[in-house]
Amino acid sequence: MRNLTVFLLLLVCAALGWGLYWFVGAQATERGLAVWLDARRAEGWTATAATLDTNGFPNRFDTTFEAIELSDPETGVGWSAPWFQILSLSYRPTEVIAVWPDEQELRLPRETLGVAATRMIGSLALGVTPALPLERLVIEGAAADLASSRGWTAAVAAAQVALRETPDETDAPVYDLAVSLSDFAPDSAELARLRDLVGLPEVIETLTAELTVTFDKGWDITAIEDRRPQPREIEITALNARWGDLALAGTGQIIVDATGIGTGEMALEASNWRDIVALAEASGALPANRAPLVRGALETLASLAGDPERLDVPLR
């Protein structure tokens, strides 16, 4: 009986201790986020949330922002949403799940984008230092629609962006980046005209890219507070796109200078490349008086490679 009493006392103490830990952690989470918003406002930002609440006892810290708005006047970038959630396990607070609402607004220097999606969720793993360095990130979206204030729209059935920090011998901030889009449908009158010229479907079936990118600084909390990291070296390990009978694949490497100008070389492989030339000519990217010369030269290159329907060319 004595042993049972001791066990029950220990159990009660453990429950009380865990409850105290959760309460302190939840308060610290809310306080830290509120302080961050205050700091942004002190820098001249618009940084508001109607409410900021943390729930999820006993095993989660689930923080919900209501009517959140962030806007940086220096860069002209802003974002607003009716709500936004940051979810984490109470015993693993640096591994975070972010949940976006069905509708949100992204303001850029030259236009505003309305974003609607049936599902948009992200998972992040952060370092334990105060700068919260990003170790890995995956964002997924489904049935997403974009509407620009400049008149264009676009839709995608499924999208995924993945970013992972990659150790490098030079200690440079290097990340592996993967992007994939399925059934991407950019909608514009000009694009519809080009599609009709060569009989292409309304959607680009797949668009994927795998890159290794060296940035001028690491991705951490200062990417929001200060400035976004800028790419300096981009290694394209795989690039693939399919639009109807058109198929494009490529690899390459690009060096980006301090002004944002990139130089490098890509090796491209194009199937049904004649339609690509027709698109370039119809869009005006390829002048009509040069189109026969370019088409003839590419015919020769394709024939030399052994498959007249496939073209392998370097792009500098």
Contacts in CASP RR format, 6 or more apart in sequence:
PFRMAT RR
TARGET T0000
AUTHOR 0000-0000-0000
METHOD contacts of the structure
MODEL  1
MRNLTVFLLLLVCAALGWGLYWFVGAQATERGLAVWLDARRAEGWTATAA
TLDTNGFPNRFDTTFEAIELSDPETGVGWSAPWFQILSLSYRPTEVIAVW
PDEQELRLPRETLGVAATRMIGSLALGVTPALPLERLVIEGAAADLASSR
GWTAAVAAAQVALRETPDETDAPVYDLAVSLSDFAPDSAELARLRDLVGL
PEVIETLTAELTVTFDKGWDITAIEDRRPQPREIEITALNARWGDLALAG
TGQIIVDATGIGTGEMALEASNWRDIVALAEASGALPANRAPLVRGALET
LASLAGDPERLDVPLR
18 58 0 8 1.000
19 57 0 8 1.000
19 58 0 8 1.000
21 90 0 8 1.000
22 57 0 8 1.000
22 58 0 8 1.000
22 61 0 8 1.000
22 90 0 8 1.000
25 61 0 8 1.000
25 90 0 8 1.000
26 54 0 8 1.000
26 55 0 8 1.000
26 57 0 8 1.000
26 61 0 8 1.000
27 54 0 8 1.000
29 54 0 8 1.000
29 61 0 8 1.000
29 63 0 8 1.000
29 93 0 8 1.000
30 52 0 8 1.000
30 53 0 8 1.000
30 54 0 8 1.000
30 63 0 8 1.000
33 52 0 8 1.000
33 63 0 8 1.000
34 52 0 8 1.000
37 47 0 8 1.000
37 48 0 8 1.000
37 49 0 8 1.000
38 47 0 8 1.000
39 225 0 8 1.000
40 47 0 8 1.000
40 70 0 8 1.000
40 225 0 8 1.000
41 47 0 8 1.000
41 48 0 8 1.000
43 225 0 8 1.000
44 73 0 8 1.000
45 70 0 8 1.000
45 71 0 8 1.000
45 72 0 8 1.000
45 73 0 8 1.000
46 69 0 8 1.000
46 70 0 8 1.000
46 71 0 8 1.000
46 73 0 8 1.000
46 78 0 8 1.000
47 69 0 8 1.000
47 70 0 8 1.000
47 71 0 8 1.000
48 67 0 8 1.000
48 68 0 8 1.000
48 69 0 8 1.000
49 65 0 8 1.000
49 66 0 8 1.000
49 67 0 8 1.000
49 68 0 8 1.000
49 69 0 8 1.000
50 66 0 8 1.000
50 67 0 8 1.000
50 68 0 8 1.000
51 64 0 8 1.000
51 65 0 8 1.000
51 66 0 8 1.000
51 67 0 8 1.000
52 63 0 8 1.000
52 64 0 8 1.000
52 65 0 8 1.000
52 66 0 8 1.000
53 63 0 8 1.000
53 64 0 8 1.000
54 61 0 8 1.000
54 62 0 8 1.000
54 63 0 8 1.000
54 64 0 8 1.000
55 62 0 8 1.000
55 64 0 8 1.000
56 62 0 8 1.000
56 90 0 8 1.000
58 90 0 8 1.000
59 89 0 8 1.000
59 90 0 8 1.000
59 91 0 8 1.000
60 87 0 8 1.000
60 88 0 8 1.000
60 89 0 8 1.000
60 90 0 8 1.000
61 87 0 8 1.000
61 88 0 8 1.000
61 89 0 8 1.000
61 90 0 8 1.000
61 93 0 8 1.000
62 85 0 8 1.000
62 86 0 8 1.000
62 87 0 8 1.000
62 88 0 8 1.000
63 85 0 8 1.000
63 86 0 8 1.000
63 87 0 8 1.000
64 83 0 8 1.000
64 84 0 8 1.000
64 85 0 8 1.000
65 81 0 8 1.000
65 83 0 8 1.000
65 84 0 8 1.000
65 85 0 8 1.000
66 82 0 8 1.000
66 83 0 8 1.000
67 82 0 8 1.000
67 83 0 8 1.000
68 80 0 8 1.000
68 81 0 8 1.000
68 83 0 8 1.000
68 84 0 8 1.000
69 78 0 8 1.000
69 79 0 8 1.000
69 80 0 8 1.000
70 78 0 8 1.000
70 79 0 8 1.000
70 80 0 8 1.000
71 77 0 8 1.000
71 78 0 8 1.000
71 79 0 8 1.000
71 80 0 8 1.000
71 107 0 8 1.000
72 78 0 8 1.000
75 109 0 8 1.000
75 227 0 8 1.000
76 107 0 8 1.000
76 108 0 8 1.000
76 109 0 8 1.000
77 106 0 8 1.000
77 107 0 8 1.000
77 108 0 8 1.000
77 109 0 8 1.000
78 106 0 8 1.000
78 107 0 8 1.000
78 108 0 8 1.000
79 104 0 8 1.000
79 105 0 8 1.000
79 106 0 8 1.000
79 107 0 8 1.000
80 104 0 8 1.000
80 105 0 8 1.000
80 107 0 8 1.000
81 100 0 8 1.000
81 101 0 8 1.000
81 103 0 8 1.000
81 104 0 8 1.000
81 105 0 8 1.000
82 101 0 8 1.000
82 103 0 8 1.000
82 104 0 8 1.000
83 101 0 8 1.000
84 98 0 8 1.000
84 99 0 8 1.000
84 100 0 8 1.000
84 101 0 8 1.000
85 97 0 8 1.000
85 98 0 8 1.000
85 99 0 8 1.000
86 96 0 8 1.000
86 97 0 8 1.000
86 98 0 8 1.000
87 96 0 8 1.000
87 97 0 8 1.000
87 98 0 8 1.000
87 99 0 8 1.000
88 94 0 8 1.000
88 95 0 8 1.000
88 96 0 8 1.000
88 97 0 8 1.000
89 95 0 8 1.000
94 125 0 8 1.000
94 126 0 8 1.000
94 127 0 8 1.000
94 128 0 8 1.000
94 132 0 8 1.000
95 123 0 8 1.000
95 124 0 8 1.000
95 125 0 8 1.000
95 126 0 8 1.000
96 123 0 8 1.000
96 124 0 8 1.000
96 125 0 8 1.000
96 126 0 8 1.000
97 121 0 8 1.000
97 122 0 8 1.000
97 123 0 8 1.000
97 124 0 8 1.000
98 121 0 8 1.000
98 122 0 8 1.000
98 123 0 8 1.000
98 124 0 8 1.000
98 139 0 8 1.000
99 120 0 8 1.000
99 121 0 8 1.000
99 122 0 8 1.000
100 117 0 8 1.000
100 120 0 8 1.000
100 121 0 8 1.000
102 116 0 8 1.000
102 117 0 8 1.000
102 118 0 8 1.000
103 114 0 8 1.000
103 115 0 8 1.000
103 116 0 8 1.000
104 114 0 8 1.000
104 115 0 8 1.000
105 112 0 8 1.000
105 113 0 8 1.000
105 114 0 8 1.000
105 115 0 8 1.000
106 112 0 8 1.000
106 113 0 8 1.000
106 114 0 8 1.000
106 115 0 8 1.000
107 113 0 8 1.000
110 150 0 8 1.000
111 148 0 8 1.000
111 149 0 8 1.000
111 150 0 8 1.000
112 148 0 8 1.000
112 149 0 8 1.000
113 146 0 8 1.000
113 147 0 8 1.000
113 148 0 8 1.000
113 149 0 8 1.000
114 146 0 8 1.000
114 147 0 8 1.000
114 148 0 8 1.000
115 144 0 8 1.000
115 145 0 8 1.000
115 146 0 8 1.000
116 144 0 8 1.000
116 145 0 8 1.000
116 147 0 8 1.000
117 141 0 8 1.000
117 142 0 8 1.000
117 143 0 8 1.000
117 144 0 8 1.000
117 145 0 8 1.000
118 142 0 8 1.000
118 143 0 8 1.000
118 144 0 8 1.000
119 140 0 8 1.000
119 141 0 8 1.000
119 142 0 8 1.000
119 143 0 8 1.000
120 139 0 8 1.000
120 140 0 8 1.000
120 141 0 8 1.000
120 142 0 8 1.000
120 144 0 8 1.000
121 139 0 8 1.000
121 140 0 8 1.000
121 141 0 8 1.000
122 137 0 8 1.000
122 138 0 8 1.000
122 139 0 8 1.000
122 140 0 8 1.000
123 137 0 8 1.000
123 138 0 8 1.000
124 134 0 8 1.000
124 136 0 8 1.000
124 137 0 8 1.000
125 134 0 8 1.000
125 135 0 8 1.000
125 136 0 8 1.000
125 137 0 8 1.000
126 132 0 8 1.000
126 133 0 8 1.000
126 134 0 8 1.000
126 135 0 8 1.000
127 133 0 8 1.000
127 134 0 8 1.000
127 135 0 8 1.000
131 220 0 8 1.000
131 221 0 8 1.000
131 222 0 8 1.000
132 220 0 8 1.000
132 221 0 8 1.000
133 165 0 8 1.000
133 218 0 8 1.000
133 219 0 8 1.000
133 220 0 8 1.000
134 163 0 8 1.000
134 165 0 8 1.000
134 218 0 8 1.000
134 219 0 8 1.000
134 220 0 8 1.000
134 223 0 8 1.000
135 164 0 8 1.000
135 165 0 8 1.000
136 162 0 8 1.000
136 163 0 8 1.000
136 164 0 8 1.000
136 165 0 8 1.000
137 161 0 8 1.000
137 162 0 8 1.000
137 163 0 8 1.000
137 164 0 8 1.000
138 160 0 8 1.000
138 161 0 8 1.000
138 162 0 8 1.000
138 163 0 8 1.000
139 160 0 8 1.000
139 161 0 8 1.000
139 162 0 8 1.000
140 158 0 8 1.000
140 159 0 8 1.000
140 160 0 8 1.000
141 158 0 8 1.000
141 159 0 8 1.000
141 160 0 8 1.000
142 157 0 8 1.000
142 158 0 8 1.000
142 159 0 8 1.000
143 155 0 8 1.000
143 157 0 8 1.000
143 158 0 8 1.000
144 155 0 8 1.000
144 156 0 8 1.000
144 159 0 8 1.000
145 153 0 8 1.000
145 154 0 8 1.000
145 155 0 8 1.000
146 153 0 8 1.000
146 154 0 8 1.000
146 155 0 8 1.000
147 153 0 8 1.000
152 186 0 8 1.000
152 187 0 8 1.000
152 188 0 8 1.000
153 187 0 8 1.000
153 188 0 8 1.000
154 184 0 8 1.000
154 185 0 8 1.000
154 186 0 8 1.000
154 187 0 8 1.000
155 184 0 8 1.000
155 185 0 8 1.000
155 187 0 8 1.000
156 181 0 8 1.000
156 182 0 8 1.000
156 183 0 8 1.000
156 184 0 8 1.000
156 185 0 8 1.000
157 182 0 8 1.000
157 183 0 8 1.000
157 184 0 8 1.000
157 203 0 8 1.000
158 180 0 8 1.000
158 181 0 8 1.000
158 182 0 8 1.000
158 183 0 8 1.000
159 180 0 8 1.000
159 181 0 8 1.000
159 182 0 8 1.000
160 178 0 8 1.000
160 179 0 8 1.000
160 180 0 8 1.000
161 177 0 8 1.000
161 178 0 8 1.000
161 179 0 8 1.000
162 176 0 8 1.000
162 177 0 8 1.000
162 178 0 8 1.000
162 179 0 8 1.000
163 175 0 8 1.000
163 176 0 8 1.000
163 177 0 8 1.000
163 219 0 8 1.000
164 175 0 8 1.000
164 176 0 8 1.000
165 173 0 8 1.000
165 174 0 8 1.000
165 175 0 8 1.000
165 219 0 8 1.000
166 174 0 8 1.000
166 175 0 8 1.000
166 176 0 8 1.000
166 212 0 8 1.000
167 174 0 8 1.000
168 174 0 8 1.000
168 214 0 8 1.000
172 214 0 8 1.000
173 214 0 8 1.000
173 215 0 8 1.000
173 216 0 8 1.000
173 217 0 8 1.000
173 218 0 8 1.000
173 219 0 8 1.000
173 229 0 8 1.000
174 212 0 8 1.000
174 213 0 8 1.000
174 214 0 8 1.000
174 215 0 8 1.000
175 212 0 8 1.000
175 213 0 8 1.000
175 215 0 8 1.000
175 219 0 8 1.000
176 210 0 8 1.000
176 211 0 8 1.000
176 212 0 8 1.000
176 213 0 8 1.000
177 209 0 8 1.000
177 210 0 8 1.000
177 211 0 8 1.000
177 212 0 8 1.000
177 213 0 8 1.000
178 208 0 8 1.000
178 209 0 8 1.000
178 210 0 8 1.000
178 211 0 8 1.000
179 207 0 8 1.000
179 208 0 8 1.000
179 209 0 8 1.000
180 206 0 8 1.000
180 207 0 8 1.000
180 208 0 8 1.000
180 209 0 8 1.000
181 204 0 8 1.000
181 206 0 8 1.000
181 207 0 8 1.000
181 208 0 8 1.000
182 205 0 8 1.000
182 206 0 8 1.000
183 203 0 8 1.000
183 204 0 8 1.000
183 205 0 8 1.000
184 203 0 8 1.000
184 204 0 8 1.000
184 207 0 8 1.000
185 202 0 8 1.000
185 203 0 8 1.000
185 204 0 8 1.000
186 204 0 8 1.000
190 283 0 8 1.000
193 282 0 8 1.000
194 200 0 8 1.000
194 279 0 8 1.000
194 282 0 8 1.000
194 283 0 8 1.000
195 201 0 8 1.000
195 202 0 8 1.000
197 278 0 8 1.000
197 279 0 8 1.000
197 282 0 8 1.000
198 275 0 8 1.000
198 278 0 8 1.000
198 279 0 8 1.000
198 282 0 8 1.000
200 243 0 8 1.000
200 244 0 8 1.000
200 246 0 8 1.000
200 275 0 8 1.000
201 243 0 8 1.000
201 244 0 8 1.000
204 241 0 8 1.000
204 242 0 8 1.000
204 243 0 8 1.000
205 242 0 8 1.000
205 243 0 8 1.000
205 244 0 8 1.000
206 240 0 8 1.000
206 241 0 8 1.000
206 242 0 8 1.000
207 240 0 8 1.000
207 241 0 8 1.000
207 242 0 8 1.000
208 238 0 8 1.000
208 239 0 8 1.000
208 240 0 8 1.000
208 241 0 8 1.000
209 236 0 8 1.000
209 238 0 8 1.000
209 239 0 8 1.000
209 240 0 8 1.000
210 236 0 8 1.000
210 237 0 8 1.000
210 238 0 8 1.000
210 239 0 8 1.000
211 234 0 8 1.000
211 235 0 8 1.000
211 236 0 8 1.000
211 237 0 8 1.000
212 234 0 8 1.000
212 235 0 8 1.000
212 237 0 8 1.000
213 231 0 8 1.000
213 233 0 8 1.000
213 234 0 8 1.000
213 235 0 8 1.000
214 231 0 8 1.000
214 232 0 8 1.000
214 233 0 8 1.000
214 234 0 8 1.000
215 229 0 8 1.000
215 230 0 8 1.000
215 231 0 8 1.000
215 232 0 8 1.000
216 229 0 8 1.000
216 230 0 8 1.000
216 231 0 8 1.000
216 232 0 8 1.000
217 223 0 8 1.000
217 229 0 8 1.000
217 230 0 8 1.000
218 229 0 8 1.000
219 229 0 8 1.000
223 229 0 8 1.000
230 256 0 8 1.000
230 260 0 8 1.000
231 256 0 8 1.000
232 255 0 8 1.000
232 256 0 8 1.000
233 253 0 8 1.000
233 254 0 8 1.000
233 255 0 8 1.000
233 256 0 8 1.000
234 253 0 8 1.000
234 254 0 8 1.000
234 255 0 8 1.000
234 256 0 8 1.000
235 252 0 8 1.000
235 253 0 8 1.000
236 250 0 8 1.000
236 251 0 8 1.000
236 252 0 8 1.000
236 253 0 8 1.000
236 254 0 8 1.000
236 266 0 8 1.000
237 251 0 8 1.000
238 249 0 8 1.000
238 250 0 8 1.000
238 251 0 8 1.000
239 248 0 8 1.000
239 249 0 8 1.000
239 250 0 8 1.000
239 251 0 8 1.000
239 266 0 8 1.000
240 247 0 8 1.000
240 248 0 8 1.000
240 249 0 8 1.000
240 250 0 8 1.000
241 247 0 8 1.000
241 248 0 8 1.000
241 249 0 8 1.000
242 248 0 8 1.000
245 271 0 8 1.000
245 272 0 8 1.000
245 275 0 8 1.000
246 270 0 8 1.000
246 271 0 8 1.000
246 272 0 8 1.000
246 275 0 8 1.000
246 276 0 8 1.000
247 270 0 8 1.000
247 271 0 8 1.000
247 272 0 8 1.000
248 268 0 8 1.000
248 269 0 8 1.000
248 270 0 8 1.000
248 271 0 8 1.000
248 276 0 8 1.000
249 268 0 8 1.000
249 269 0 8 1.000
249 270 0 8 1.000
250 266 0 8 1.000
250 267 0 8 1.000
250 268 0 8 1.000
250 269 0 8 1.000
251 266 0 8 1.000
251 267 0 8 1.000
252 264 0 8 1.000
252 265 0 8 1.000
252 266 0 8 1.000
252 267 0 8 1.000
253 264 0 8 1.000
253 265 0 8 1.000
254 262 0 8 1.000
254 263 0 8 1.000
254 264 0 8 1.000
254 266 0 8 1.000
255 262 0 8 1.000
255 263 0 8 1.000
255 264 0 8 1.000
256 262 0 8 1.000
257 263 0 8 1.000
264 316 0 8 1.000
265 314 0 8 1.000
265 315 0 8 1.000
265 316 0 8 1.000
266 314 0 8 1.000
266 315 0 8 1.000
267 312 0 8 1.000
267 313 0 8 1.000
267 314 0 8 1.000
267 315 0 8 1.000
268 311 0 8 1.000
268 312 0 8 1.000
268 313 0 8 1.000
268 314 0 8 1.000
268 315 0 8 1.000
269 310 0 8 1.000
269 311 0 8 1.000
269 312 0 8 1.000
270 276 0 8 1.000
270 310 0 8 1.000
270 311 0 8 1.000
270 313 0 8 1.000
271 309 0 8 1.000
271 310 0 8 1.000
271 311 0 8 1.000
272 309 0 8 1.000
273 298 0 8 1.000
273 302 0 8 1.000
273 309 0 8 1.000
273 310 0 8 1.000
273 311 0 8 1.000
274 295 0 8 1.000
277 286 0 8 1.000
277 291 0 8 1.000
277 294 0 8 1.000
277 295 0 8 1.000
277 298 0 8 1.000
280 286 0 8 1.000
280 291 0 8 1.000
281 288 0 8 1.000
281 291 0 8 1.000
286 294 0 8 1.000
298 311 0 8 1.000
298 313 0 8 1.000
299 308 0 8 1.000
301 311 0 8 1.000
301 312 0 8 1.000
301 313 0 8 1.000
302 308 0 8 1.000
302 309 0 8 1.000
302 310 0 8 1.000
302 311 0 8 1.000
305 311 0 8 1.000
305 312 0 8 1.000
END
